């Protein structure tokens, strides 16, 4: 047996991944499933009928009622969760200077990126505490520490999420529940490609040129963006027994683009 195989085995564990139908979220669902977990997942948009399962729930995490519906869904289908991955995120799509950002954009990014994880944690983490075991991963963003012109509300929300994640980790670790965060840099997911497309449209240039300019602006020593499977591998490690002593840590996966220590 290859070293680490048994510790990677998630057979018998129940998981929930938010934003699980595209990009990083879809990759996380796939990796956890292949590791043996039973994975429920949510998204605003339903997956194609041929790939949907009864463990999927369509929900908008900006809505407290939908967050409650997700909680009921996983309790009804799984009886609770052992693994909770908060992947869903939103930047509001209003890429304009900060002083022109509308109030509803600020509210949206806080609702989705901060309040939704807090609400879902309040619903599901107590069950982990009661059982004395569990793992939670919050997906943050490099934007939390590097203010990005025209996307400051998103970065501010992710900074709040990272702060919240650390606080929750300290609170529930004595009960055997591990909380960590993962901070991807620019990831060539469906969301990342959509961002490049919006940049291309705004600048009146082609997709490839917009991508080239963005890569030059970001400055990635690795020479390429992160891909969703790489983030999913990291998340799978963090929720496995191999990471049993990893608590309250932020794990940056960005190809070296973060310019600070």
One Martini backbone bead per residue (centre of mass of N, CA, C, O) as a GRO file, in nm:
protein
  261
    1UNK     BB    1   0.093   0.037   0.025
    2UNK     BB    2   0.087   0.350  -0.011
    3UNK     BB    3   0.184   0.616   0.132
    4UNK     BB    4  -0.120   0.750   0.284
    5UNK     BB    5  -0.380   0.603   0.191
    6UNK     BB    6  -0.542   0.559   0.456
    7UNK     BB    7  -0.541   0.871   0.533
    8UNK     BB    8  -0.711   0.948   0.263
    9UNK     BB    9  -0.954   0.800   0.359
   10UNK     BB   10  -1.323   0.889   0.332
   11UNK     BB   11  -1.478   0.662   0.423
   12UNK     BB   12  -1.794   0.748   0.572
   13UNK     BB   13  -1.795   1.042   0.492
   14UNK     BB   14  -1.953   1.358   0.524
   15UNK     BB   15  -2.028   1.609   0.272
   16UNK     BB   16  -1.999   1.971   0.205
   17UNK     BB   17  -2.033   2.173  -0.098
   18UNK     BB   18  -2.006   2.485  -0.203
   19UNK     BB   19  -2.009   2.553  -0.520
   20UNK     BB   20  -2.018   2.238  -0.682
   21UNK     BB   21  -2.045   2.280  -1.027
   22UNK     BB   22  -1.776   2.457  -1.048
   23UNK     BB   23  -1.460   2.448  -1.070
   24UNK     BB   24  -1.340   2.417  -0.767
   25UNK     BB   25  -1.594   2.278  -0.655
   26UNK     BB   26  -1.604   2.040  -0.853
   27UNK     BB   27  -1.322   1.931  -0.781
   28UNK     BB   28  -1.384   1.874  -0.484
   29UNK     BB   29  -1.610   1.674  -0.523
   30UNK     BB   30  -1.440   1.470  -0.683
   31UNK     BB   31  -1.211   1.417  -0.475
   32UNK     BB   32  -1.387   1.327  -0.236
   33UNK     BB   33  -1.527   1.096  -0.380
   34UNK     BB   34  -1.261   0.938  -0.456
   35UNK     BB   35  -1.196   0.914  -0.133
   36UNK     BB   36  -1.514   0.814  -0.023
   37UNK     BB   37  -1.711   1.028  -0.002
   38UNK     BB   38  -2.018   1.176   0.081
   39UNK     BB   39  -2.151   1.429  -0.149
   40UNK     BB   40  -2.275   1.731  -0.097
   41UNK     BB   41  -2.428   2.002  -0.300
   42UNK     BB   42  -2.414   2.348  -0.407
   43UNK     BB   43  -2.612   2.590  -0.608
   44UNK     BB   44  -2.766   2.816  -0.813
   45UNK     BB   45  -2.697   2.615  -1.044
   46UNK     BB   46  -2.783   2.357  -1.213
   47UNK     BB   47  -2.692   2.078  -1.326
   48UNK     BB   48  -2.687   1.857  -1.540
   49UNK     BB   49  -2.897   1.593  -1.539
   50UNK     BB   50  -2.666   1.369  -1.582
   51UNK     BB   51  -2.499   1.487  -1.304
   52UNK     BB   52  -2.716   1.472  -1.108
   53UNK     BB   53  -2.812   1.444  -0.765
   54UNK     BB   54  -2.977   1.397  -0.454
   55UNK     BB   55  -2.734   1.583  -0.319
   56UNK     BB   56  -2.845   1.819  -0.460
   57UNK     BB   57  -2.878   2.186  -0.408
   58UNK     BB   58  -3.063   2.462  -0.481
   59UNK     BB   59  -2.886   2.772  -0.395
   60UNK     BB   60  -2.877   3.095  -0.226
   61UNK     BB   61  -2.643   3.228   0.001
   62UNK     BB   62  -2.779   3.517   0.032
   63UNK     BB   63  -3.000   3.336   0.165
   64UNK     BB   64  -3.106   3.234   0.467
   65UNK     BB   65  -3.319   3.026   0.370
   66UNK     BB   66  -3.118   2.859   0.193
   67UNK     BB   67  -2.926   2.781   0.417
   68UNK     BB   68  -3.140   2.623   0.574
   69UNK     BB   69  -3.200   2.423   0.344
   70UNK     BB   70  -2.924   2.291   0.340
   71UNK     BB   71  -2.927   2.184   0.625
   72UNK     BB   72  -3.176   2.003   0.588
   73UNK     BB   73  -3.067   1.835   0.355
   74UNK     BB   74  -2.822   1.700   0.505
   75UNK     BB   75  -2.989   1.580   0.733
   76UNK     BB   76  -3.179   1.407   0.556
   77UNK     BB   77  -2.952   1.256   0.379
   78UNK     BB   78  -2.696   1.228   0.617
   79UNK     BB   79  -2.718   1.339   0.930
   80UNK     BB   80  -2.483   1.516   0.843
   81UNK     BB   81  -2.136   1.632   0.894
   82UNK     BB   82  -1.764   1.602   0.858
   83UNK     BB   83  -1.755   1.794   0.599
   84UNK     BB   84  -1.676   2.149   0.527
   85UNK     BB   85  -1.703   2.346   0.220
   86UNK     BB   86  -1.638   2.690   0.150
   87UNK     BB   87  -1.659   2.802  -0.188
   88UNK     BB   88  -1.840   3.015  -0.222
   89UNK     BB   89  -1.856   3.316  -0.435
   90UNK     BB   90  -1.858   3.691  -0.457
   91UNK     BB   91  -1.812   4.018  -0.646
   92UNK     BB   92  -2.081   4.138  -0.817
   93UNK     BB   93  -1.958   4.251  -1.110
   94UNK     BB   94  -1.854   4.553  -1.013
   95UNK     BB   95  -1.587   4.689  -1.200
   96UNK     BB   96  -1.523   4.956  -1.006
   97UNK     BB   97  -1.458   5.206  -0.841
   98UNK     BB   98  -1.501   5.233  -0.509
   99UNK     BB   99  -1.683   5.510  -0.512
  100UNK     BB  100  -1.894   5.337  -0.718
  101UNK     BB  101  -1.999   5.142  -0.522
  102UNK     BB  102  -2.265   4.978  -0.436
  103UNK     BB  103  -2.449   4.875  -0.170
  104UNK     BB  104  -2.543   4.598  -0.293
  105UNK     BB  105  -2.258   4.487  -0.328
  106UNK     BB  106  -2.167   4.486  -0.040
  107UNK     BB  107  -2.394   4.302   0.059
  108UNK     BB  108  -2.343   4.058  -0.120
  109UNK     BB  109  -2.044   3.990  -0.038
  110UNK     BB  110  -2.115   3.949   0.262
  111UNK     BB  111  -2.333   3.735   0.241
  112UNK     BB  112  -2.162   3.516   0.081
  113UNK     BB  113  -1.856   3.533   0.219
  114UNK     BB  114  -1.960   3.550   0.538
  115UNK     BB  115  -2.256   3.486   0.636
  116UNK     BB  116  -2.297   3.207   0.513
  117UNK     BB  117  -2.075   3.052   0.666
  118UNK     BB  118  -2.175   3.126   0.949
  119UNK     BB  119  -2.457   2.998   0.923
  120UNK     BB  120  -2.365   2.709   0.844
  121UNK     BB  121  -2.190   2.658   1.089
  122UNK     BB  122  -2.417   2.689   1.302
  123UNK     BB  123  -2.574   2.435   1.182
  124UNK     BB  124  -2.318   2.204   1.157
  125UNK     BB  125  -2.085   2.215   1.375
  126UNK     BB  126  -2.224   2.113   1.638
  127UNK     BB  127  -2.221   1.816   1.544
  128UNK     BB  128  -1.915   1.786   1.553
  129UNK     BB  129  -1.876   1.859   1.848
  130UNK     BB  130  -2.049   1.626   1.960
  131UNK     BB  131  -1.858   1.401   1.814
  132UNK     BB  132  -1.541   1.508   1.808
  133UNK     BB  133  -1.551   1.568   1.485
  134UNK     BB  134  -1.393   1.753   1.210
  135UNK     BB  135  -1.403   1.954   0.892
  136UNK     BB  136  -1.304   2.288   0.788
  137UNK     BB  137  -1.328   2.490   0.481
  138UNK     BB  138  -1.214   2.806   0.371
  139UNK     BB  139  -1.249   3.000   0.083
  140UNK     BB  140  -1.050   3.233  -0.019
  141UNK     BB  141  -0.828   3.515  -0.107
  142UNK     BB  142  -0.575   3.714  -0.225
  143UNK     BB  143  -0.753   3.976  -0.206
  144UNK     BB  144  -0.738   4.011   0.110
  145UNK     BB  145  -0.414   4.135   0.082
  146UNK     BB  146  -0.472   4.257  -0.225
  147UNK     BB  147  -0.575   4.527  -0.350
  148UNK     BB  148  -0.815   4.542  -0.610
  149UNK     BB  149  -0.898   4.708  -0.856
  150UNK     BB  150  -1.255   4.701  -0.857
  151UNK     BB  151  -1.245   4.467  -0.583
  152UNK     BB  152  -1.270   4.548  -0.276
  153UNK     BB  153  -1.522   4.414  -0.152
  154UNK     BB  154  -1.421   4.126  -0.191
  155UNK     BB  155  -1.159   4.148  -0.026
  156UNK     BB  156  -1.295   4.235   0.239
  157UNK     BB  157  -1.464   3.978   0.272
  158UNK     BB  158  -1.222   3.775   0.275
  159UNK     BB  159  -1.088   3.896   0.522
  160UNK     BB  160  -1.322   3.832   0.712
  161UNK     BB  161  -1.317   3.526   0.668
  162UNK     BB  162  -1.031   3.473   0.777
  163UNK     BB  163  -1.086   3.579   1.059
  164UNK     BB  164  -1.320   3.390   1.125
  165UNK     BB  165  -1.172   3.119   1.083
  166UNK     BB  166  -0.969   3.156   1.313
  167UNK     BB  167  -1.174   3.187   1.541
  168UNK     BB  168  -1.317   2.913   1.503
  169UNK     BB  169  -1.073   2.733   1.542
  170UNK     BB  170  -1.019   2.811   1.840
  171UNK     BB  171  -1.306   2.722   1.948
  172UNK     BB  172  -1.321   2.399   1.826
  173UNK     BB  173  -1.058   2.234   1.872
  174UNK     BB  174  -1.115   2.110   2.164
  175UNK     BB  175  -1.355   1.927   2.004
  176UNK     BB  176  -1.210   1.811   1.721
  177UNK     BB  177  -1.226   2.064   1.529
  178UNK     BB  178  -1.116   2.154   1.205
  179UNK     BB  179  -0.992   2.478   1.092
  180UNK     BB  180  -0.945   2.610   0.760
  181UNK     BB  181  -0.767   2.784   0.497
  182UNK     BB  182  -0.793   2.875   0.145
  183UNK     BB  183  -0.563   3.065  -0.085
  184UNK     BB  184  -0.611   3.158  -0.387
  185UNK     BB  185  -0.515   3.251  -0.668
  186UNK     BB  186  -0.516   3.264  -0.980
  187UNK     BB  187  -0.780   3.079  -1.143
  188UNK     BB  188  -0.850   2.853  -1.415
  189UNK     BB  189  -1.162   2.891  -1.422
  190UNK     BB  190  -1.470   2.982  -1.494
  191UNK     BB  191  -1.437   3.243  -1.332
  192UNK     BB  192  -1.160   3.329  -1.446
  193UNK     BB  193  -1.252   3.344  -1.741
  194UNK     BB  194  -1.474   3.556  -1.693
  195UNK     BB  195  -1.281   3.777  -1.603
  196UNK     BB  196  -1.123   3.795  -1.866
  197UNK     BB  197  -1.366   3.863  -2.042
  198UNK     BB  198  -1.433   4.133  -1.899
  199UNK     BB  199  -1.162   4.263  -1.962
  200UNK     BB  200  -1.177   4.244  -2.270
  201UNK     BB  201  -1.435   4.410  -2.300
  202UNK     BB  202  -1.337   4.671  -2.156
  203UNK     BB  203  -1.065   4.694  -2.354
  204UNK     BB  204  -1.104   4.578  -2.650
  205UNK     BB  205  -1.003   4.272  -2.641
  206UNK     BB  206  -0.876   3.976  -2.640
  207UNK     BB  207  -0.843   3.703  -2.448
  208UNK     BB  208  -0.535   3.647  -2.470
  209UNK     BB  209  -0.448   3.938  -2.407
  210UNK     BB  210  -0.586   3.960  -2.133
  211UNK     BB  211  -0.433   3.726  -2.004
  212UNK     BB  212  -0.147   3.835  -2.043
  213UNK     BB  213  -0.186   4.097  -1.880
  214UNK     BB  214  -0.271   3.965  -1.614
  215UNK     BB  215  -0.016   3.798  -1.566
  216UNK     BB  216   0.173   4.047  -1.561
  217UNK     BB  217   0.034   4.193  -1.325
  218UNK     BB  218   0.059   3.972  -1.111
  219UNK     BB  219   0.297   3.784  -1.100
  220UNK     BB  220   0.404   3.452  -1.171
  221UNK     BB  221   0.667   3.255  -1.109
  222UNK     BB  222   0.552   2.986  -1.235
  223UNK     BB  223   0.388   3.092  -1.517
  224UNK     BB  224   0.096   3.019  -1.396
  225UNK     BB  225  -0.193   2.923  -1.314
  226UNK     BB  226  -0.413   2.789  -1.131
  227UNK     BB  227  -0.583   2.484  -1.078
  228UNK     BB  228  -0.850   2.325  -0.945
  229UNK     BB  229  -0.711   2.050  -0.867
  230UNK     BB  230  -0.502   2.177  -0.672
  231UNK     BB  231  -0.702   2.278  -0.464
  232UNK     BB  232  -0.842   2.004  -0.411
  233UNK     BB  233  -0.597   1.858  -0.298
  234UNK     BB  234  -0.562   2.040  -0.051
  235UNK     BB  235  -0.840   1.996   0.075
  236UNK     BB  236  -0.821   1.688   0.104
  237UNK     BB  237  -0.589   1.696   0.301
  238UNK     BB  238  -0.722   1.878   0.528
  239UNK     BB  239  -0.967   1.652   0.577
  240UNK     BB  240  -0.761   1.458   0.656
  241UNK     BB  241  -0.554   1.267   0.868
  242UNK     BB  242  -0.286   1.405   0.774
  243UNK     BB  243  -0.416   1.691   0.913
  244UNK     BB  244  -0.460   1.654   1.238
  245UNK     BB  245  -0.258   1.926   1.319
  246UNK     BB  246  -0.425   2.123   1.136
  247UNK     BB  247  -0.487   2.457   1.264
  248UNK     BB  248  -0.571   2.776   1.173
  249UNK     BB  249  -0.479   2.779   0.868
  250UNK     BB  250  -0.322   2.934   0.592
  251UNK     BB  251  -0.339   2.830   0.240
  252UNK     BB  252  -0.133   2.911  -0.013
  253UNK     BB  253  -0.230   2.904  -0.377
  254UNK     BB  254  -0.025   3.096  -0.636
  255UNK     BB  255   0.270   3.052  -0.769
  256UNK     BB  256   0.405   3.312  -0.598
  257UNK     BB  257   0.239   3.599  -0.613
  258UNK     BB  258   0.283   3.672  -0.334
  259UNK     BB  259   0.484   3.952  -0.218
  260UNK     BB  260   0.462   3.839   0.072
  261UNK     BB  261   0.512   3.677   0.393
   0.00000   0.00000   0.00000
